[in-house]
């Protein structure tokens, strides 16, 4: 899939399911806004999900979507960059992204920096290990 074939559907008109279905026939990625996710009944949402799978398209719902294969939730974390007294620039926000997969019982949680270095999503760096020192030996008592 390439981003040149991305369609955002913020307001599809009177028959949103027909518009989404038509887009899934010719576009690799279709992104639905939260309002549209609420408008489409669950029975039609299941049909659109099936259509996306059959066409090898990606249907991204920015809201509740029954029957979704994968659901991502982001739990907010701590902001960094503000100095004392509440002054300064926000540098990044730590968050935890949770992924639930429909066919997998376990949930995955991944800590991330928003944004990371260079503005992209980044995993936090591992904490440096403390320098290990050799065990102490008593030489005189």
PyMOL commands that set and color helices and strands:
alter all, ss='L'
color gray80, all
select helices_A, chain A and resi 3-5+16-26+34-39+42-54+84-86+117-119
alter helices_A, ss='H'
color red, helices_A
select strands_A, chain A and resi 6-9+29-32+58-61+70-82+88-101+108-114
alter strands_A, ss='S'
color yellow, strands_A
deselect
rebuild
show_as cartoon
